[in-house]
Amino acid sequence: MFIQKLDSINGFLRHCFQTKNVRAIKKVHAHLLRTGLLFISPSFESKLIFTYTAFLHRNNSKTVTALLKCINPANQLPFNMILSDYSRNGFSFLALQTFSFMHTNGVPLDTYSFCCSSVASCSMKDVKFGAQIHSLVEKSGWLSSVFVGSALVDLYAKLSLINDAAKMFDEIPVKNIVCANALLSGYGEANQWVEGLEFVRKMLALNLKCDHFTLSAMLRACAGLSAIELGRQVHGSVIRMVSDLEDDVFLQSSLIEMYGKCGLVGKAWQVFNLSGFGYNG
């Protein structure tokens, strides 16, 4: 019965968000305070604040700050849930404001806090805020987290700050294919094909195994450089490494694009016709 009540309140909060019914939200808030339910679950606090503020004018920062002050700063969970909700639903400005509040008011920051704020900074194209997050990560010791490092590499790469992304990658103590592919994607977006292929060699030297995304990025670089011989070699690697190629439309498209841009239209058509039936090389 209690669980059903919680579910019904969560459902009503979603309805209030969709209809932007501030009056109804205030009534729910008052009910949660009277019954004490507001303090039972951090999710109620976070969902209530998100619903309150999500459709406010972006400059109404006083309302957001006032609501955040109602939460116990010793527990970062509700703050992270609010930060995540803002970031996932396109309210990047409010996400960054929440992160700033957490930092200023001594709320413990963790991997989740840094990753969500990095995504929000990227969405806002806020290089200055992203650099501040990077500085805070270094000072707080969270650079040891490969997830935080990957988020920062992705941030710099998507903002076309490739040199900063490369430096960030080098700073990560324990690297994985996720942060490597984030930097590789940045090289591709910047059309730095040679640097991208050189980075793949570095990945192999670091014992980072290529995945489907890495292979697609290599094919795109070969297409950009019209490097047909290297492209053939990568195609061979695709055949050896990828058992479900017929299900990977992205890789198939990369192969077709590579052959087409290298002037081998017939080979591109052959790959196209074989799509879904396997490859013979």
N, C-alpha and C positions, 0 to 999 in steps of 0.2 A: 504493500500500500504506500509506504514511504517512498520507495523507488519510483512508483508511478507518479507520485506528486512531483518529485524532482523532474521527471521527464516532461510532465505537462507544463511546468514552469519554463523549462528550457525551450520547449516548443512555442510557448507564448512569447518569449523573448525574441525568437527568430521571426515570429509574425510581426512583432513591434518594429523590428529592424526593417523588414520588407515594406511595411506600411508607413514607416517614419512617424509613428504615433507616440509623441513625447509624453502626452498626458497618461497614456496607459503604462508607459515605462515607469513614470513616477509612482503610480499606484502599486506596481509590482515591487518597486524599491521599498516603499513604505511597508508593504506586507512582509517582505523578507526581513526587514528590521524588527517589526513587531514580533514575528514568530521565531526570530533568532536563526532562521535558515541561511541568512546571508553569510554567517560566520562558520557554517558547517563545512562548506566546500569552497576552495579557491576558485573553482570554475564559475560559481555564481557571481563572485566579485568581478572576475575578468569579463564574463559575458555581459553583465549589467553595464559595466563601464564602456565596453565596446559598443553596445547598443545605444547608450546615451550619446556617445561622441562621434560615431561613425558618419553621421549625416550633418554634423555641425560645419560651419564655415571653417576653413583650414586655419584662419587666424584667431579662432576662439581658443587660444591656448590656456587662458585662465580657467575655463571650465574643466579641461583635461587635467591640469595641474591640481585643481581642487579635489577632483575625484580620486586621483592617484594618492593624494595625501591621506585618504581614508584607509589605505591598505597598510598592513604591518610591514615595514621596510626590512625586517629580518628574514622574511620569506620571499624569495625571488620568484617562486612558482606562479602566482597570479600575475606578476608583472611580465614574466616571459609569455604567458598565455595571451595577455593583451597585446604585447609587442608582436607576437606571431599573427594574431588575428588582423591587426592593422596591416602588417606586411603582406600577408596572403590575399587580403581583400582590396589591395590597391591604395591604402591610406598610408603611403610611405612617410608623408610629413608627420603624421601623428605617431608613427612607429619611431622615428628619430627623436621626436619630442619625449616619448616614453623612455627611450634609452638614455637621453640626457638627464631626465628626472632620476632615473635609477642611479646613474653615476654620481650626480650631485648630492643625492640624499643617502648615499651609503648602502644602497641595495646591492647585495652580492651579484656580481656579473659572472656568467659562465659561458660555456660553448654556445648554448642556445641563444643567449643574449647577443653575443658578438656576431654569430652567423645571420640572425634575423636583421640586425642593424646594418650589416654589410649589404644584404640584399636590398634593403630600403634605400641605402645610400646610392647603390647602383641604379635603382629605379628612378631616383631623383636626379641622377647624374651629378651628385654633390661630391666633387673630388675632395674638397676641404674637409668635409665631415668624415669621408672615408679615410683620409690620412690621419685624422684624429683618432679614429677607431684603431688603426694600425699602431699608432704610438701607444695607445692605452693597452693594446694586446701585448706589446713588447714589455711594457713596464709591469704588467700584472702577471707575466709568466705564461700566458695562455697560448703563446706561439708554439708550445709543444704539442698542441692539439692539431692534428692534421685536418680536422674539419674546419677549424677557424682559419688555418693557413690556406686551405682550398678556397674558402669564401673570399678571402682577401685577394688571392690570385685572380679569381673570377671577377671580382670588383674592378681591379686595375685593367684586366684584359678587356672587359666590356666597355670601359671608359677610354679605350684606345691608348692607355698608358703602358705600352708593351714592355718598356725597359723596367718600369716599376714592378710589373707583374713578374718579370724574369728574376729580379732581385728578391722579390717576395718568395718565389719558388725556391731559390737557393737558401733562403733563411729557414725554411721549414726543416726541422731536425729529421723527422721520419716522413718520407714522401710516399705517395701512392698514385695509382693511375688516375684518380679523380682530379687531383691538383695538377697533374701533368697534362691531362686532356684540356683542362681549363686554360692553361697557358698556350697549348697547341691551337686551341680554338681562337685565341687572341691573335696569334700569328696569321691564321687564315683570314680573319676579319680585316686585318691590316694589309692583306696581300703580301705579306713577307714570307714568300714561299720558301726561299733558300734557308732563312732562319728557322722556319718550321721543320724542314727536313733535317737540318743540323740538330735541332732539339730532339727529334726522334732518335737519332744516334745516341744522344746523351741519355735518353730514357732507357735505351737498351743497355748502356753502360752501367746504369743504376739498377739493373735487373727488374725494370718495370715492364711487364708483359703488355704487348699491344692488344687492345680490344677492338670491337667493331668501329667505335668512334675514331680511334687512332688510325685504323686502316682507311676509313673514309677521308680523314683529314690529309693523309699521305696522297691519296688519289687526287684530291682537290689540288694539292700542291703540284703534283705532276702535270695536271691539266693547266695550271697557271703558268708553268715553265715550259709547256709543250715537251716535257721529258718523257718521250714514249717508251724508251728502253727501261727506265726506272719504273714507269707505269706498268709495264708488262711484268716486271719482277714483283711489284706489289700485288698485281692480279694473281700471280702464282701463290703468293703468301695468303691471299684471301681464300683461294681454293683449298690450301692445306690446313688453314686454321679455322675456317668457318664451316661448320657442318650444316647449318640451317640457312644457307645463303638465299634459298628460294623464298624464305620468309622475311628477309631483310631488304625492304624496298629502298632504304637509304643507301645501303652499300651498292645495290644494283644500279641506282641512279648515278652514284659516284663513278662507277665503272663506265657507264654509258657516256657520261659527261667527259671523262678523261679521254676516252678514245675519240669522241667527237671533236673535242678542242685540239687534239693532236693531229687531226686531219684524217683519221682512219674511220670514215663514216661507215664503211662496210662492216668493220669490226664492231662498231657501236650498234649497228642494226642486228648483228649476230647475237650480241649480248642481250639486246632488247628482246629478240625473239626467243631466247633461251630462258628468259626470266621466269622463274617459277618451275623450271624443269632441270635445274642444275647447270653446271658449267663444265666445259671440257678444256678451258684455257685457251 
